[in-house]
Amino acid sequence: MAQVTGIGGVFFRALDPKALAEWYDTHLLHQSGAPTWAQAAGPTVFAPFPADTDYFPADKAFMLNLRVDDLSGMIAALNAAGIATETRAEWDGPYGRFARLHDPEGNPIELWQPPAA
């Protein structure tokens, strides 16, 4: 039986697509303008949430979760670039470590460092 093997892309509306793509490229994806990136092997979570969830802002239909290999280093780089990040002790646990930020258009982003194998 055929099966899905991973996420092929993330598509969403933006007020200024070019500027927002440049922001993601500069601060998170580091692909020098390429519209794709090769992912490292690892888990991808597909999880619909209840309509009344408080896990991310009520006025947003989605939250992008990006798997990272060094959460502390990523947070330091984002903060050095003037991008606010949030961490909470209760977010970290058996599933790994987490941080949150928002892109320039207010879309929520969660950074996730899975636990060591």
N, CA, C and O atoms as a GROMACS GRO file, in nm:
protein
  468
    1MET      N    1   0.084  -0.118   0.000
    1MET     CA    2   0.000   0.000   0.000
    1MET      C    3   0.088   0.125   0.000
    1MET      O    4   0.188   0.130   0.072
    2ALA      N    5   0.053   0.223  -0.079
    2ALA     CA    6   0.127   0.350  -0.083
    2ALA      C    7   0.110   0.424   0.048
    2ALA      O    8   0.004   0.415   0.111
    3GLN      N    9   0.213   0.497   0.088
    3GLN     CA   10   0.204   0.573   0.212
    3GLN      C   11   0.277   0.706   0.202
    3GLN      O   12   0.366   0.723   0.118
    4VAL      N   13   0.240   0.798   0.285
    4VAL     CA   14   0.306   0.928   0.292
    4VAL      C   15   0.441   0.907   0.360
    4VAL      O   16   0.449   0.834   0.458
    5THR      N   17   0.546   0.970   0.308
    5THR     CA   18   0.679   0.951   0.364
    5THR      C   19   0.733   1.075   0.436
    5THR      O   20   0.842   1.070   0.492
    6GLY      N   21   0.659   1.184   0.435
    6GLY     CA   22   0.704   1.304   0.504
    6GLY      C   23   0.632   1.425   0.452
    6GLY      O   24   0.548   1.415   0.363
    7ILE      N   25   0.665   1.539   0.506
    7ILE     CA   26   0.604   1.665   0.462
    7ILE      C   27   0.680   1.715   0.340
    7ILE      O   28   0.802   1.727   0.343
    8GLY      N   29   0.606   1.744   0.235
    8GLY     CA   30   0.668   1.792   0.112
    8GLY      C   31   0.680   1.942   0.104
    8GLY      O   32   0.754   1.993   0.021
    9GLY      N   33   0.610   2.014   0.189
    9GLY     CA   34   0.618   2.160   0.190
    9GLY      C   35   0.522   2.220   0.289
    9GLY      O   36   0.432   2.152   0.339
   10VAL      N   37   0.542   2.345   0.317
   10VAL     CA   38   0.452   2.423   0.402
   10VAL      C   39   0.416   2.548   0.323
   10VAL      O   40   0.504   2.625   0.284
   11PHE      N   41   0.289   2.567   0.301
   11PHE     CA   42   0.242   2.678   0.218
   11PHE      C   43   0.146   2.762   0.299
   11PHE      O   44   0.055   2.709   0.362
   12PHE      N   45   0.164   2.893   0.299
   12PHE     CA   46   0.074   2.982   0.372
   12PHE      C   47   0.077   3.120   0.310
   12PHE      O   48   0.170   3.156   0.238
   13ARG      N   49  -0.026   3.196   0.338
   13ARG     CA   50  -0.038   3.331   0.283
   13ARG      C   51   0.054   3.427   0.358
   13ARG      O   52   0.080   3.409   0.477
   14ALA      N   53   0.102   3.529   0.290
   14ALA     CA   54   0.185   3.632   0.352
   14ALA      C   55   0.152   3.766   0.289
   14ALA      O   56   0.119   3.774   0.171
   15LEU      N   57   0.161   3.871   0.368
   15LEU     CA   58   0.139   4.006   0.318
   15LEU      C   59   0.252   4.048   0.224
   15LEU      O   60   0.228   4.116   0.124
   16ASP      N   61   0.374   4.007   0.256
   16ASP     CA   62   0.491   4.037   0.174
   16ASP      C   63   0.572   3.909   0.158
   16ASP      O   64   0.669   3.889   0.231
   17PRO      N   65   0.532   3.820   0.065
   17PRO     CA   66   0.597   3.689   0.052
   17PRO      C   67   0.749   3.696   0.034
   17PRO      O   68   0.821   3.615   0.093
   18LYS      N   69   0.798   3.791  -0.045
   18LYS     CA   70   0.942   3.799  -0.069
   18LYS      C   71   1.017   3.834   0.060
   18LYS      O   72   1.116   3.769   0.092
   19ALA      N   73   0.970   3.934   0.133
   19ALA     CA   74   1.037   3.973   0.257
   19ALA      C   75   1.030   3.862   0.362
   19ALA      O   76   1.127   3.837   0.433
   20LEU      N   77   0.915   3.797   0.371
   20LEU     CA   78   0.901   3.690   0.469
   20LEU      C   79   0.989   3.571   0.434
   20LEU      O   80   1.049   3.511   0.523
   21ALA      N   81   0.998   3.536   0.306
   21ALA     CA   82   1.086   3.427   0.263
   21ALA      C   83   1.232   3.461   0.297
   21ALA      O   84   1.307   3.374   0.340
   22GLU      N   85   1.271   3.586   0.278
   22GLU     CA   86   1.408   3.628   0.311
   22GLU      C   87   1.433   3.618   0.461
   22GLU      O   88   1.542   3.579   0.502
   23TRP      N   89   1.334   3.654   0.543
   23TRP     CA   90   1.347   3.645   0.689
   23TRP      C   91   1.369   3.499   0.731
   23TRP      O   92   1.459   3.470   0.810
   24TYR      N   93   1.286   3.408   0.678
   24TYR     CA   94   1.303   3.266   0.711
   24TYR      C   95   1.440   3.216   0.666
   24TYR      O   96   1.507   3.142   0.738
   25ASP      N   97   1.481   3.255   0.546
   25ASP     CA   98   1.610   3.212   0.494
   25ASP      C   99   1.724   3.262   0.582
   25ASP      O  100   1.818   3.187   0.611
   26THR      N  101   1.717   3.385   0.624
   26THR     CA  102   1.823   3.445   0.705
   26THR      C  103   1.829   3.385   0.845
   26THR      O  104   1.938   3.355   0.894
   27HIS      N  105   1.715   3.368   0.909
   27HIS     CA  106   1.715   3.334   1.051
   27HIS      C  107   1.688   3.188   1.085
   27HIS      O  108   1.727   3.142   1.192
   28LEU      N  109   1.624   3.113   0.996
   28LEU     CA  110   1.588   2.976   1.032
   28LEU      C  111   1.634   2.870   0.932
   28LEU      O  112   1.684   2.765   0.974
   29LEU      N  113   1.619   2.893   0.804
   29LEU     CA  114   1.644   2.786   0.707
   29LEU      C  115   1.783   2.790   0.647
   29LEU      O  116   1.836   2.685   0.608
   30HIS      N  117   1.845   2.907   0.637
   30HIS     CA  118   1.982   2.924   0.590
   30HIS      C  119   2.010   2.851   0.459
   30HIS      O  120   2.105   2.772   0.450
   31GLN      N  121   1.929   2.877   0.360
   31GLN     CA  122   1.943   2.807   0.232
   31GLN      C  123   1.985   2.900   0.119
   31GLN      O  124   1.978   2.862   0.002
   32SER      N  125   2.028   3.018   0.150
   32SER     CA  126   2.076   3.113   0.048
   32SER      C  127   1.978   3.133  -0.065
   32SER      O  128   2.015   3.129  -0.183
   33GLY      N  129   1.852   3.155  -0.029
   33GLY     CA  130   1.752   3.186  -0.129
   33GLY      C  131   1.684   3.068  -0.194
   33GLY      O  132   1.588   3.086  -0.269
   34ALA      N  133   1.730   2.947  -0.168
   34ALA     CA  134   1.666   2.829  -0.227
   34ALA      C  135   1.529   2.807  -0.163
   34ALA      O  136   1.517   2.819  -0.041
   35PRO      N  137   1.427   2.776  -0.243
   35PRO     CA  138   1.293   2.758  -0.187
   35PRO      C  139   1.272   2.621  -0.122
   35PRO      O  140   1.163   2.593  -0.072
   36THR      N  141   1.375   2.537  -0.122
   36THR     CA  142   1.364   2.405  -0.060
   36THR      C  143   1.483   2.382   0.032
   36THR      O  144   1.584   2.452   0.022
   37TRP      N  145   1.471   2.284   0.121
   37TRP     CA  146   1.586   2.243   0.198
   37TRP      C  147   1.578   2.093   0.220
   37TRP      O  148   1.469   2.036   0.231
   38ALA      N  149   1.694   2.030   0.226
   38ALA     CA  150   1.701   1.886   0.250
   38ALA      C  151   1.693   1.864   0.400
   38ALA      O  152   1.773   1.918   0.476
   39GLN      N  153   1.597   1.786   0.443
   39GLN     CA  154   1.578   1.764   0.585
   39GLN      C  155   1.666   1.650   0.635
   39GLN      O  156   1.692   1.553   0.564
   40ALA      N  157   1.712   1.666   0.758
   40ALA     CA  158   1.781   1.556   0.824
   40ALA      C  159   1.676   1.453   0.863
   40ALA      O  160   1.562   1.487   0.895
   41ALA      N  161   1.714   1.327   0.859
   41ALA     CA  162   1.619   1.222   0.897
   41ALA      C  163   1.577   1.244   1.042
   41ALA      O  164   1.659   1.279   1.127
   42GLY      N  165   1.454   1.224   1.069
   42GLY     CA  166   1.402   1.239   1.204
   42GLY      C  167   1.251   1.243   1.202
   42GLY      O  168   1.190   1.243   1.096
   43PRO      N  169   1.192   1.248   1.320
   43PRO     CA  170   1.046   1.243   1.327
   43PRO      C  171   0.979   1.370   1.280
   43PRO      O  172   1.034   1.480   1.292
   44THR      N  173   0.861   1.355   1.226
   44THR     CA  174   0.775   1.467   1.189
   44THR      C  175   0.639   1.438   1.251
   44THR      O  176   0.582   1.331   1.229
   45VAL      N  177   0.588   1.532   1.327
   45VAL     CA  178   0.459   1.514   1.395
   45VAL      C  179   0.349   1.575   1.310
   45VAL      O  180   0.361   1.688   1.263
   46PHE      N  181   0.243   1.500   1.290
   46PHE     CA  182   0.123   1.549   1.223
   46PHE      C  183   0.013   1.544   1.328
   46PHE      O  184  -0.034   1.435   1.362
   47ALA      N  185  -0.029   1.660   1.379
   47ALA     CA  186  -0.120   1.660   1.493
   47ALA      C  187  -0.224   1.770   1.483
   47ALA      O  188  -0.195   1.886   1.516
   48PRO      N  189  -0.346   1.738   1.439
   48PRO     CA  190  -0.454   1.835   1.448
   48PRO      C  191  -0.484   1.863   1.596
   48PRO      O  192  -0.480   1.772   1.679
   49PHE      N  193  -0.511   1.987   1.627
   49PHE     CA  194  -0.543   2.028   1.764
   49PHE      C  195  -0.690   2.066   1.772
   49PHE      O  196  -0.750   2.102   1.671
   50PRO      N  197  -0.749   2.059   1.891
   50PRO     CA  198  -0.888   2.105   1.906
   50PRO      C  199  -0.899   2.253   1.869
   50PRO      O  200  -0.804   2.329   1.886
   51ALA      N  201  -1.014   2.293   1.818
   51ALA     CA  202  -1.036   2.432   1.775
   51ALA      C  203  -1.012   2.531   1.889
   51ALA      O  204  -0.976   2.646   1.863
   52ASP      N  205  -1.033   2.490   2.013
   52ASP     CA  206  -1.018   2.582   2.126
   52ASP      C  207  -0.884   2.566   2.199
   52ASP      O  208  -0.871   2.608   2.314
   53THR      N  209  -0.784   2.504   2.132
   53THR     CA  210  -0.654   2.485   2.196
   53THR      C  211  -0.592   2.618   2.238
   53THR      O  212  -0.613   2.720   2.173
   54ASP      N  213  -0.515   2.616   2.346
   54ASP     CA  214  -0.437   2.734   2.383
   54ASP      C  215  -0.288   2.707   2.360
   54ASP      O  216  -0.203   2.780   2.411
   55TYR      N  217  -0.258   2.602   2.285
   55TYR     CA  218  -0.119   2.568   2.256
   55TYR      C  219  -0.052   2.671   2.166
   55TYR      O  220   0.069   2.690   2.173
   56PHE      N  221  -0.131   2.737   2.080
   56PHE     CA  222  -0.082   2.850   2.000
   56PHE      C  223  -0.196   2.949   1.986
   56PHE      O  224  -0.311   2.915   2.016
   57PRO      N  225  -0.168   3.073   1.940
   57PRO     CA  226  -0.268   3.180   1.941
   57PRO      C  227  -0.399   3.144   1.872
   57PRO      O  228  -0.400   3.082   1.765
   58ALA      N  229  -0.509   3.184   1.933
   58ALA     CA  230  -0.643   3.152   1.883
   58ALA      C  231  -0.670   3.213   1.746
   58ALA      O  232  -0.752   3.160   1.671
   59ASP      N  233  -0.603   3.323   1.712
   59ASP     CA  234  -0.629   3.388   1.583
   59ASP      C  235  -0.544   3.329   1.470
   59ASP      O  236  -0.548   3.381   1.358
   60LYS      N  237  -0.469   3.224   1.497
   60LYS     CA  238  -0.384   3.160   1.396
   60LYS      C  239  -0.433   3.017   1.374
   60LYS      O  240  -0.462   2.944   1.469
   61ALA      N  241  -0.441   2.978   1.248
   61ALA     CA  242  -0.491   2.845   1.214
   61ALA      C  243  -0.382   2.738   1.223
   61ALA      O  244  -0.412   2.618   1.223
   62PHE      N  245  -0.256   2.779   1.231
   62PHE     CA  246  -0.147   2.682   1.234
   62PHE      C  247  -0.031   2.736   1.315
   62PHE      O  248  -0.023   2.856   1.342
   63MET      N  249   0.058   2.648   1.354
   63MET     CA  250   0.187   2.685   1.411
   63MET      C  251   0.291   2.598   1.345
   63MET      O  252   0.278   2.475   1.343
   64LEU      N  253   0.394   2.657   1.290
   64LEU     CA  254   0.503   2.585   1.227
   64LEU      C  255   0.595   2.532   1.336
   64LEU      O  256   0.636   2.606   1.424
   65ASN      N  257   0.627   2.403   1.330
   65ASN     CA  258   0.722   2.342   1.423
   65ASN      C  259   0.844   2.302   1.342
   65ASN      O  260   0.835   2.225   1.247
   66LEU      N  261   0.959   2.356   1.381
   66LEU     CA  262   1.084   2.324   1.311
   66LEU      C  263   1.175   2.245   1.404
   66LEU      O  264   1.205   2.288   1.515
   67ARG      N  265   1.220   2.130   1.358
   67ARG     CA  266   1.313   2.046   1.434
   67ARG      C  267   1.452   2.109   1.422
   67ARG      O  268   1.494   2.142   1.311
   68VAL      N  269   1.523   2.124   1.533
   68VAL     CA  270   1.657   2.183   1.534
   68VAL      C  271   1.754   2.088   1.604
   68VAL      O  272   1.713   2.004   1.684
   69ASP      N  273   1.882   2.103   1.574
   69ASP     CA  274   1.982   2.016   1.635
   69ASP      C  275   2.052   2.079   1.754
   69ASP      O  276   2.121   2.010   1.828
   70ASP      N  277   2.035   2.210   1.774
   70ASP     CA  278   2.099   2.280   1.886
   70ASP      C  279   2.009   2.396   1.927
   70ASP      O  280   2.027   2.508   1.880
   71LEU      N  281   1.913   2.368   2.013
   71LEU     CA  282   1.815   2.471   2.050
   71LEU      C  283   1.881   2.590   2.118
   71LEU      O  284   1.846   2.704   2.088
   72SER      N  285   1.974   2.566   2.207
   72SER     CA  286   2.041   2.677   2.276
   72SER      C  287   2.114   2.766   2.177
   72SER      O  288   2.109   2.889   2.188
   73GLY      N  289   2.184   2.706   2.081
   73GLY     CA  290   2.255   2.782   1.980
   73GLY      C  291   2.161   2.861   1.891
   73GLY      O  292   2.189   2.975   1.855
   74MET      N  293   2.048   2.800   1.854
   74MET     CA  294   1.948   2.868   1.770
   74MET      C  295   1.889   2.986   1.845
   74MET      O  296   1.874   3.094   1.788
   75ILE      N  297   1.856   2.968   1.972
   75ILE     CA  298   1.801   3.077   2.053
   75ILE      C  299   1.902   3.191   2.062
   75ILE      O  300   1.864   3.308   2.047
   76ALA      N  301   2.028   3.159   2.086
   76ALA     CA  302   2.132   3.262   2.096
   76ALA      C  303   2.143   3.341   1.966
   76ALA      O  304   2.153   3.463   1.968
   77ALA      N  305   2.141   3.271   1.852
   77ALA     CA  306   2.153   3.339   1.723
   77ALA      C  307   2.031   3.427   1.696
   77ALA      O  308   2.046   3.539   1.649
   78LEU      N  309   1.912   3.378   1.727
   78LEU     CA  310   1.791   3.457   1.706
   78LEU      C  311   1.791   3.580   1.797
   78LEU      O  312   1.761   3.691   1.751
   79ASN      N  313   1.824   3.561   1.923
   79ASN     CA  314   1.829   3.674   2.016
   79ASN      C  315   1.932   3.778   1.974
   79ASN      O  316   1.909   3.898   1.986
   80ALA      N  317   2.048   3.731   1.923
   80ALA     CA  318   2.152   3.823   1.875
   80ALA      C  319   2.103   3.904   1.756
   80ALA      O  320   2.149   4.016   1.733
   81ALA      N  321   2.010   3.848   1.680
   81ALA     CA  322   1.952   3.919   1.565
   81ALA      C  323   1.833   4.004   1.605
   81ALA      O  324   1.766   4.062   1.520
   82GLY      N  325   1.805   4.013   1.735
   82GLY     CA  326   1.695   4.095   1.784
   82GLY      C  327   1.559   4.026   1.775
   82GLY      O  328   1.456   4.093   1.782
   83ILE      N  329   1.557   3.895   1.761
   83ILE     CA  330   1.432   3.819   1.752
   83ILE      C  331   1.402   3.757   1.887
   83ILE      O  332   1.480   3.676   1.938
   84ALA      N  333   1.290   3.795   1.944
   84ALA     CA  334   1.252   3.746   2.076
   84ALA      C  335   1.212   3.599   2.068
   84ALA      O  336   1.141   3.557   1.977
   85THR      N  337   1.258   3.522   2.164
   85THR     CA  338   1.219   3.382   2.178
   85THR      C  339   1.166   3.361   2.319
   85THR      O  340   1.198   3.437   2.411
   86GLU      N  341   1.085   3.258   2.335
   86GLU     CA  342   1.031   3.225   2.467
   86GLU      C  343   1.057   3.079   2.495
   86GLU      O  344   1.037   2.993   2.409
   87THR      N  345   1.101   3.051   2.616
   87THR     CA  346   1.114   2.914   2.663
   87THR      C  347   1.043   2.905   2.797
   87THR      O  348   1.030   3.004   2.869
   88ARG      N  349   0.998   2.786   2.830
   88ARG     CA  350   0.937   2.760   2.961
   88ARG      C  351   0.982   2.622   3.006
   88ARG      O  352   0.986   2.528   2.927
   89ALA      N  353   1.016   2.611   3.132
   89ALA     CA  354   1.063   2.483   3.186
   89ALA      C  355   0.960   2.373   3.163
   89ALA      O  356   0.997   2.259   3.136
   90GLU      N  357   0.831   2.407   3.174
   90GLU     CA  358   0.728   2.303   3.159
   90GLU      C  359   0.714   2.253   3.015
   90GLU      O  360   0.651   2.150   2.992
   91TRP      N  361   0.771   2.324   2.917
   91TRP     CA  362   0.766   2.277   2.780
   91TRP      C  363   0.866   2.164   2.755
   91TRP      O  364   0.847   2.082   2.665
   92ASP      N  365   0.972   2.159   2.836
   92ASP     CA  366   1.078   2.059   2.816
   92ASP      C  367   1.044   1.932   2.894
   92ASP      O  368   0.995   1.938   3.006
   93GLY      N  369   1.072   1.820   2.833
   93GLY     CA  370   1.042   1.694   2.900
   93GLY      C  371   1.080   1.575   2.813
   93GLY      O  372   1.177   1.582   2.738
   94PRO      N  373   1.005   1.468   2.823
   94PRO     CA  374   1.041   1.345   2.753
   94PRO      C  375   1.039   1.356   2.601
   94PRO      O  376   1.101   1.275   2.532
   95TYR      N  377   0.970   1.457   2.547
   95TYR     CA  378   0.964   1.474   2.402
   95TYR      C  379   1.075   1.564   2.350
   95TYR      O  380   1.091   1.579   2.229
   96GLY      N  381   1.153   1.624   2.440
   96GLY     CA  382   1.262   1.711   2.400
   96GLY      C  383   1.250   1.849   2.460
   96GLY      O  384   1.182   1.870   2.561
   97ARG      N  385   1.316   1.945   2.395
   97ARG     CA  386   1.317   2.085   2.439
   97ARG      C  387   1.248   2.170   2.334
   97ARG      O  388   1.252   2.141   2.214
   98PHE      N  389   1.183   2.279   2.381
   98PHE     CA  390   1.103   2.362   2.292
   98PHE      C  391   1.128   2.511   2.320
   98PHE      O  392   1.161   2.550   2.432
   99ALA      N  393   1.112   2.591   2.216
   99ALA     CA  394   1.114   2.737   2.226
   99ALA      C  395   1.012   2.790   2.128
   99ALA      O  396   0.974   2.721   2.033
  100ARG      N  397   0.968   2.913   2.150
  100ARG     CA  398   0.868   2.974   2.061
  100ARG      C  399   0.917   3.112   2.016
  100ARG      O  400   0.992   3.180   2.086
  101LEU      N  401   0.872   3.150   1.898
  101LEU     CA  402   0.894   3.283   1.844
  101LEU      C  403   0.785   3.310   1.742
  101LEU      O  404   0.702   3.223   1.715
  102HIS      N  405   0.785   3.430   1.687
  102HIS     CA  406   0.690   3.467   1.582
  102HIS      C  407   0.768   3.527   1.466
  102HIS      O  408   0.866   3.598   1.486
  103ASP      N  409   0.724   3.498   1.344
  103ASP     CA  410   0.787   3.560   1.229
  103ASP      C  411   0.738   3.705   1.219
  103ASP      O  412   0.650   3.744   1.296
  104PRO      N  413   0.791   3.785   1.126
  104PRO     CA  414   0.753   3.926   1.118
  104PRO      C  415   0.604   3.951   1.091
  104PRO      O  416   0.556   4.062   1.114
  105GLU      N  417   0.531   3.850   1.044
  105GLU     CA  418   0.387   3.867   1.021
  105GLU      C  419   0.304   3.807   1.134
  105GLU      O  420   0.182   3.795   1.122
  106GLY      N  421   0.371   3.770   1.243
  106GLY     CA  422   0.300   3.721   1.360
  106GLY      C  423   0.266   3.573   1.361
  106GLY      O  424   0.196   3.527   1.451
  107ASN      N  425   0.314   3.498   1.263
  107ASN     CA  426   0.287   3.355   1.260
  107ASN      C  427   0.370   3.285   1.368
  107ASN      O  428   0.490   3.310   1.378
  108PRO      N  429   0.308   3.198   1.448
  108PRO     CA  430   0.382   3.130   1.555
  108PRO      C  431   0.472   3.021   1.500
  108PRO      O  432   0.436   2.948   1.408
  109ILE      N  433   0.591   3.011   1.560
  109ILE     CA  434   0.689   2.910   1.523
  109ILE      C  435   0.735   2.844   1.652
  109ILE      O  436   0.768   2.911   1.750
  110GLU      N  437   0.738   2.712   1.651
  110GLU     CA  438   0.791   2.638   1.764
  110GLU      C  439   0.919   2.570   1.718
  110GLU      O  440   0.920   2.503   1.614
  111LEU      N  441   1.025   2.586   1.793
  111LEU     CA  442   1.151   2.516   1.766
  111LEU      C  443   1.156   2.396   1.858
  111LEU      O  444   1.127   2.407   1.977
  112TRP      N  445   1.194   2.282   1.803
  112TRP     CA  446   1.193   2.157   1.878
  112TRP      C  447   1.323   2.083   1.862
  112TRP      O  448   1.364   2.050   1.751
  113GLN      N  449   1.389   2.058   1.974
  113GLN     CA  450   1.509   1.972   1.974
  113GLN      C  451   1.466   1.841   2.036
  113GLN      O  452   1.446   1.833   2.157
  114PRO      N  453   1.453   1.736   1.953
  114PRO     CA  454   1.412   1.605   2.007
  114PRO      C  455   1.513   1.556   2.111
  114PRO      O  456   1.628   1.600   2.111
  115PRO      N  457   1.471   1.466   2.199
  115PRO     CA  458   1.566   1.412   2.297
  115PRO      C  459   1.675   1.333   2.228
  115PRO      O  460   1.656   1.282   2.118
  116ALA      N  461   1.789   1.323   2.294
  116ALA     CA  462   1.900   1.245   2.239
  116ALA      C  463   1.855   1.100   2.224
  116ALA      O  464   1.778   1.048   2.304
  117ALA      N  465   1.905   1.036   2.121
  117ALA     CA  466   1.865   0.897   2.092
  117ALA      C  467   1.908   0.801   2.200
  117ALA      O  468   1.882   0.681   2.191
   0.00000   0.00000   0.00000
